[in-house]
Every structure is written in C-alpha cells, then in structure tokens.
Amino acid sequence: MKNYFFRYILTILIVIGLIFIFVELNKGETFTIVGKEVETSVWIESNKLLNPSYKRATLDLKNVHIVNTSGNEIDSSELVIGDKIKVDFEPIALLSDPPVLSTGKVILLD
C-alpha cells in the first residue's frame, strides 16, 4: 500500500514538473526595467526562468525607436523602473558583465 502511494505522488510531481517546463519554455520573453543608469541606458531583467536570452543586461537606448502598444512613439525619458518592455536585440555591443546590448526597437507594454 505504501509503495503505491509513493509511486502515485512521484508520478504527480513528474507531471507537474513537465507541465512547468513546457509552459516556461513556450512563454513570450519580456523584460522588466530594474534600474536606470543614465538617460541613454537601462538595466533590464528577463521574466523567463528557463532559457532566457539574457537574464540581466544593460540596454543602450541611443538611436532606438521606442513605441507603446498603441504604436505611438515615446521618448526614452518616459521609461521608468518597473516598466515591462519587449526588445528586438541586435548583436552584443560591448562584452561585459552584465552585457551591454543594443536594439533597434523597444515596445513598452501596458
């Protein structure tokens, strides 16, 4: 009786783990602004736990097209700590820890 109970619990835990992994790997990646260094760069952190593009990085905002979800262009000074953004990355601009990234377009999510 005890042996079947532990098998049942182990099976449930494995199924829950597989569901978590499937959901985590298939969700869209957004980033949260966690710090603002200067007017032209922000620190960002990914919302994904498994396989993020970059867990933490510095995003360079020089010559970047920033829009909100309505499509209206906004200035980089309107980005504040806690905002959620979606980013289309270009190749790494500067090798450091955390990496300094450049982008062509940033979408501010509501």
N, C-alpha and C positions, 0 to 999 in steps of 0.2 A: 504494500500500500504506500509506504513512504517513498519507494523508488519511483513509482508512477507520478506521485505529486511533484517530485523534483524534476522529472523529465518534462512534465507539463509546464512548470514555472520556467525552466530553461528554454523551452520552445517559445513561450510567450515573449521572453526577453530577447531572443534572437530575432523574432518577427518585428518587434518594436524597434530594435536597432537597425534592421534593414530598411524599415519604413523611414526612420530618421535620416539615414544616409541617402536614400533616394530623393527625399524632399529637399535636403540640404544641397545636394549636387545639382538639382534642377531649378532652384530658385534664382531669380534675377539678381545680379550684383548691383547694389547701390553703396554709396559711401556717405559717411557722416563727417561733417567738419568738426574736428575736435580742438583745433587751435588756429590762431591767425598770427603769423609771424610778422609780416609786413603787409602793405597794401596789395602786393602782387603775388603773394603765395599763402597757401593754407595747408594745414595738416589734415589729412583725411584718414579714415579707418573704414575697412570693409565690413559689411554686415554678414558675410559668409564665414562660417567656422571651418568648413572643409573646402580645400582647394580655392582660396581667394586669389585674384590676380596679384594683389598686394595687400597684406594685412594692414600695414600702416605705411604712409608715404607722404611726401611733401609735394603739393601740386602747384606748379608755376602757372600763374594766371596772366602772364604778359601775352598780348595779342590773341586772346581767347574769346570766342563767341559764346556768351553766356545768355541763355534764354530760360524762361519759366515754362511751365507745362502748357500755357496758352500760346506760346510762341513769341511772346514779347521779349525784346532784348533788354537785359538789365546790366547794371554796372557791377564790377567785382566788389565794390564797397558795400553793396547791399547784402552780400553773403555774410552770415553771422554764425557763430559757434552753435552747433546743434542742427543746422540745416542738412537735409538729405539731398544728395546730388547723384546724377548719373553721368559718367565720364567716358568719353571715347579717347583712349590713350594713344599717344604716338610713342616711338621708341624712347628708351630711357635717356633723359637729358644729362644727368650727372650721377655718377656712381658714388653713392654714399649710404649711410645707414641712418635713417630711412632713405630710400631712393628719392631723388628729385625727378618728377615726371612732368612732361609737357603734354598738352592736349590741344585739339582744335575746337572742340565744342563741349560745353558743360550744360546740363539740363538741371535746373533747380526744381525738385519735386515738392509738391504741396504736403 
